[in-house]
Amino acid sequence: MATENNFLSDISPMFRPYVENIFHDLKLGLCKSKVDLERISNSSTNSETQFRLVLPYCSKKLKWDVIFDPSTPWFAPDFRFDDDSFLSNADEELLTKGVPSLSKWNASDPKSLSEVIYELVNMYKIYQVKKLNEDENSRASFEYSALLGNALTTEQDVEVWVGGHVVEFFIKLKVNTSRLPELYNDGIDQNPGIDTALLLVRYPHSTNAELILSPFLTKVLGNISLPMMHQSGVLMDYVPMVTNILNNKIQDLLNNDKIKRELLAQLIVKYEGAILEHDANSAAFLFEMNDFHWILQIDIGINFPEKPPVLTLRSVYHCSKGKPKFKNLPSCPYNNFERYIEQQVEIFKNECKGVIQTHQVLNPE
């Protein structure tokens, strides 16, 4: 793939705004992926006016060539599709209705090409559904019609691709992710784009459906094992079942987060005078035991309570290799938290000072 910097420098300044808009703003497909661009091979002499778009669709990458005419820069470009039958017999009426931005091309608007591409992809989807419906007796055609009869799924939620012997369905699942950013606010760099869950199903080999999650959901939900889609089963039943699996997993995470917040709140209230800092996933406390000052760091991960909190003891005054001495504690029993911490601090203090003290009491500084 061409990178933005070296690719844009090759494009003629007359047409560069269209390409910049595609790079920065155009997102396509159910996963709202960005469009990539390539140089057209064997077109080095026309690299200023020609380029190839790489468009996400189903599990495929459509490759469409865009060709501008430098002698008439105010005209819309020509297109060369990787599927020769797509729009091969399209008349003016069909194009005017399906791709209005092409007939109303505005050469002064940088978004003009992006709008045309968006409309052409919608036309391509209609073309693929028409190919699917040409064989009304096929299993895939039946599954598509039945799926759209389900209140959970609409035409906008499905991308269809028909190959020689394979039909693909790319299905957006109605997963409620609205509250997840509250729990895992990693910022835009760690969570680009929207949070989507997509199901890829291929016919006639539909038994092994593939779940495709956005990077954020992959991090939050981890590996999800889907039940096998039996040949006797139907897609209209399988899609709601997978949707429920994901929504139940998300609800479990929300419930676990509530338990985590309650645990942190109890500690913060109990040791209010000792708290150094805290957020939704961690807290740090400064304590003193017979002139031994130490910090307790509690970090609770996204897999809590399946995985216990990570507890770290850190000495305020004792160093090792220029850094404060610390000790990570083993799993902590919730029913005897304070006593466990006292015992571990006693051991840690002895390691730091080499002095054995007894009958210590956990006190805020």
C-alpha positions in Angstrom: 0.0 0.0 0.0 1.1 3.5 -0.7 1.6 5.7 2.2 -0.1 9.1 2.3 3.0 11.3 2.1 4.7 9.7 -0.9 1.4 8.9 -2.7 -0.1 12.4 -2.5 3.1 14.0 -3.8 2.6 12.1 -7.1 -1.0 13.2 -7.7 -1.6 16.3 -9.7 -2.5 19.3 -7.5 -5.7 19.6 -9.6 -6.9 16.2 -8.2 -5.0 16.0 -5.0 -7.9 17.4 -2.8 -10.1 14.4 -3.8 -7.4 12.0 -2.7 -6.7 13.8 0.6 -10.4 13.6 1.4 -10.5 9.9 0.8 -7.4 9.4 3.0 -8.7 11.4 5.9 -12.5 11.1 5.8 -13.9 8.2 3.8 -14.8 5.1 5.7 -16.7 2.2 4.2 -18.2 -1.1 5.0 -19.9 -2.4 8.1 -16.7 -2.0 10.1 -16.2 1.6 8.8 -12.7 0.9 7.6 -10.5 3.5 5.9 -9.9 3.2 2.2 -6.4 2.4 1.0 -4.8 3.5 -2.3 -2.3 1.9 -4.6 -0.5 3.0 -7.7 -1.7 1.3 -10.9 1.0 -0.9 -12.2 2.5 0.0 -15.5 1.0 3.5 -15.3 4.1 5.5 -14.2 3.5 8.0 -17.0 0.0 8.7 -15.8 0.6 8.5 -12.0 -0.5 12.1 -11.6 -4.0 11.4 -12.9 -4.6 7.7 -12.1 -4.7 5.6 -8.9 -6.3 2.5 -7.5 -8.8 2.4 -4.6 -8.7 -0.6 -2.3 -12.2 -0.8 -0.7 -13.3 -3.0 2.2 -16.3 -5.2 1.3 -17.3 -8.4 3.1 -14.0 -10.2 3.6 -12.7 -8.9 0.3 -10.8 -5.9 -1.0 -12.3 -4.4 -4.1 -9.8 -2.8 -6.4 -11.2 0.0 -8.5 -9.1 2.3 -10.7 -9.9 6.0 -10.8 -8.8 7.8 -14.0 -8.9 11.6 -14.4 -8.5 13.4 -17.7 -6.1 16.3 -17.3 -7.4 18.0 -20.4 -10.8 18.3 -18.8 -10.2 18.5 -15.1 -13.7 19.8 -14.4 -15.2 16.4 -15.5 -15.8 13.5 -13.3 -13.3 10.7 -13.5 -13.7 7.3 -15.3 -13.7 4.1 -13.3 -12.4 0.6 -14.1 -13.8 -2.1 -11.8 -12.2 -5.4 -10.9 -15.6 -7.1 -11.7 -16.2 -6.6 -15.4 -19.9 -7.3 -15.2 -20.6 -4.6 -12.5 -22.4 -1.7 -14.2 -21.5 -3.1 -17.6 -25.0 -2.6 -19.0 -26.0 0.4 -16.8 -28.0 3.1 -18.6 -28.0 6.8 -17.8 -31.2 6.6 -15.8 -29.8 3.9 -13.5 -26.6 5.8 -12.9 -28.4 9.1 -12.3 -30.6 7.4 -9.7 -28.0 5.2 -8.1 -25.0 7.6 -8.3 -26.4 11.1 -8.3 -23.0 12.6 -7.2 -21.6 11.4 -10.5 -24.1 13.2 -12.7 -23.9 16.3 -10.4 -20.1 16.3 -10.2 -18.8 19.4 -8.4 -15.1 19.8 -9.4 -14.6 22.5 -6.7 -15.8 20.2 -3.8 -13.0 18.0 -2.3 -15.7 15.5 -1.1 -17.0 14.9 -4.6 -15.0 11.7 -5.3 -15.7 10.3 -1.8 -19.4 10.8 -2.3 -19.3 9.0 -5.7 -17.3 6.1 -4.2 -19.8 5.7 -1.4 -22.7 5.6 -3.8 -20.9 3.2 -6.1 -20.3 0.8 -3.2 -24.0 0.9 -2.4 -24.7 0.0 -6.1 -22.2 -2.8 -5.9 -24.0 -4.2 -2.9 -27.3 -4.1 -4.8 -25.6 -5.8 -7.7 -24.4 -8.6 -5.4 -27.9 -9.1 -3.8 -29.3 -9.3 -7.3 -26.8 -12.0 -8.2 -27.8 -13.9 -5.0 -31.5 -13.8 -5.8 -31.0 -15.0 -9.4 -30.9 -18.5 -7.9 -34.0 -18.4 -5.7 -33.7 -22.1 -4.8 -30.2 -21.9 -3.4 -29.7 -22.3 0.4 -27.9 -19.0 0.6 -30.8 -17.1 -1.0 -33.2 -18.7 1.4 -31.0 -17.9 4.4 -30.7 -14.2 3.3 -34.5 -13.8 2.9 -35.2 -15.5 6.2 -32.5 -13.4 8.0 -34.1 -10.2 6.8 -37.4 -11.4 8.2 -35.8 -11.2 11.7 -36.4 -8.0 13.5 -32.8 -7.8 14.6 -31.3 -7.6 11.1 -32.0 -5.2 8.2 -30.5 -4.9 4.7 -28.1 -2.2 6.0 -26.7 -4.7 8.5 -25.6 -7.3 5.8 -23.1 -7.2 3.0 -23.4 -9.9 0.4 -20.7 -11.2 -2.0 -21.4 -13.9 -4.6 -18.4 -15.8 -6.0 -18.2 -18.7 -8.4 -19.0 -21.4 -5.8 -19.2 -19.4 -2.6 -21.6 -16.9 -1.1 -20.5 -14.7 1.8 -22.6 -12.9 4.3 -21.0 -10.2 6.5 -23.5 -9.4 9.3 -23.4 -6.6 11.8 -24.5 -7.8 15.2 -26.7 -5.6 17.4 -24.3 -5.6 20.4 -24.8 -3.0 23.1 -21.4 -1.4 23.7 -22.6 2.0 24.9 -21.3 1.6 28.5 -18.0 -0.1 27.8 -16.1 3.1 27.2 -16.9 4.1 30.8 -15.1 1.0 32.0 -12.1 1.0 29.6 -11.4 4.5 28.6 -8.1 4.0 26.8 -8.3 7.1 24.6 -8.7 7.4 20.9 -5.3 6.1 20.0 -6.0 2.7 21.7 -9.6 2.6 20.5 -9.8 3.8 16.9 -13.1 3.8 15.0 -16.4 2.4 16.2 -16.9 -0.7 18.3 -18.4 -3.3 16.1 -19.0 -7.1 16.2 -19.4 -8.7 12.8 -20.2 -12.3 11.8 -18.8 -13.8 8.6 -20.6 -16.8 7.2 -19.8 -18.6 3.9 -22.1 -20.9 2.0 -22.1 -23.8 1.3 -19.5 -24.2 4.2 -21.5 -22.4 6.9 -20.7 -24.6 9.9 -17.7 -22.5 11.0 -18.8 -18.9 11.2 -16.2 -16.3 12.0 -16.6 -13.6 14.6 -14.7 -10.3 13.7 -14.5 -7.8 16.5 -13.1 -4.2 16.5 -9.7 -3.8 18.2 -11.4 -2.4 21.3 -13.9 -5.2 21.7 -11.2 -7.8 21.0 -9.2 -6.3 24.0 -12.2 -6.2 26.3 -14.0 -9.5 25.4 -10.9 -11.6 24.6 -11.4 -14.8 22.7 -15.0 -15.8 22.1 -15.6 -19.4 21.1 -18.7 -19.6 18.9 -20.9 -22.6 18.8 -20.8 -24.5 15.6 -23.5 -23.6 13.1 -25.0 -27.0 12.3 -26.0 -27.6 8.7 -29.6 -28.2 9.8 -29.7 -24.8 11.6 -30.6 -21.5 10.0 -28.9 -18.1 10.1 -32.0 -16.3 11.4 -31.6 -18.4 14.7 -27.8 -18.4 14.8 -27.4 -14.6 14.5 -29.6 -13.8 17.6 -27.8 -16.6 19.5 -24.4 -15.2 18.9 -25.7 -11.7 19.6 -27.0 -12.9 23.0 -23.6 -14.5 23.8 -21.8 -11.2 23.2 -24.4 -9.1 25.1 -24.3 -11.6 28.0 -20.5 -11.4 28.1 -20.7 -7.6 28.1 -23.3 -7.7 30.9 -21.0 -9.9 33.0 -18.2 -7.4 32.5 -20.5 -4.6 33.7 -21.5 -6.7 36.7 -17.9 -7.4 37.6 -17.0 -3.8 37.2 -19.7 -3.0 39.8 -18.1 -5.4 42.2 -14.7 -3.9 41.5 -15.9 -0.4 42.2 -17.6 -1.5 45.4 -14.3 -3.0 46.6 -12.3 0.1 45.8 -15.0 2.3 47.4 -14.8 0.3 50.6 -11.1 0.6 50.8 -11.1 4.3 50.0 -13.7 5.1 52.7 -12.0 2.9 55.3 -8.5 4.4 54.6 -9.5 7.8 53.5 -6.7 9.5 55.5 -4.1 7.3 53.8 -5.1 7.5 50.1 -2.5 8.9 47.7 -4.4 8.5 44.4 -7.2 6.4 42.9 -9.2 5.8 39.7 -11.7 3.3 38.5 -9.2 0.4 38.4 -6.6 1.1 41.1 -5.8 2.9 44.3 -2.6 3.7 46.2 -2.4 4.1 50.0 0.4 5.4 52.3 0.7 3.5 55.6 3.0 3.5 58.6 3.8 0.6 61.0 6.2 1.4 63.8 8.2 3.9 61.8 8.2 1.7 58.7 6.5 3.8 55.9 5.2 1.9 52.9 2.7 2.2 50.0 0.1 -0.3 49.1 -0.8 -0.3 45.4 -4.0 -2.2 44.3 -4.6 -2.8 40.6 -7.8 -4.5 39.5 -7.8 -5.8 35.9 -10.6 -6.3 33.4 -10.8 -10.0 34.3 -11.8 -9.4 38.0 -13.1 -11.2 39.9 -11.9 -14.3 37.9 -8.4 -12.9 38.4 -7.6 -11.4 41.8 -6.3 -7.8 42.2 -2.5 -7.3 41.8 -1.2 -6.0 45.2 2.2 -4.3 45.4 4.0 -3.2 48.5 6.6 -0.4 48.0 8.9 1.0 50.6 9.1 4.8 51.0 12.8 4.9 52.1 14.5 1.7 51.1 15.9 1.4 47.6 17.5 -1.2 45.4 19.5 -0.2 42.4 18.2 3.3 42.6 14.6 2.4 42.8 12.2 1.9 45.7 12.1 -1.6 47.0 8.8 -3.4 46.1 7.2 -6.7 46.4 4.3 -8.2 44.5 1.9 -10.2 46.7 0.3 -13.5 46.0 -3.4 -13.9 45.6 -5.2 -12.1 48.4 -8.1 -13.7 50.3 -11.1 -11.2 50.4 -12.5 -12.5 53.7 -9.3 -11.7 55.6 -7.9 -8.8 53.7 -6.4 -6.6 56.5 -4.8 -9.5 58.4 -3.2 -10.8 55.1 -1.8 -7.4 54.3 -0.4 -7.0 57.9 1.4 -10.3 57.6 2.8 -9.5 54.2 4.0 -6.1 55.3 5.8 -7.6 58.3 7.7 -10.0 56.0 8.4 -7.1 53.5 9.6 -4.8 56.3 12.0 -7.5 57.5 13.3 -7.9 54.0 13.9 -4.1 53.8 15.3 -3.5 57.3 16.3 -6.9 58.7 14.5 -6.1 61.9 11.7 -8.2 63.3 8.8 -6.3 64.8 5.7 -7.9 66.3 2.1 -6.8 67.1 2.0 -4.3 64.3 -1.3 -2.4 63.5 -2.3 -1.1 60.1 -2.4 2.7 60.5 -2.7 5.5 57.9 0.2 7.9 57.9 
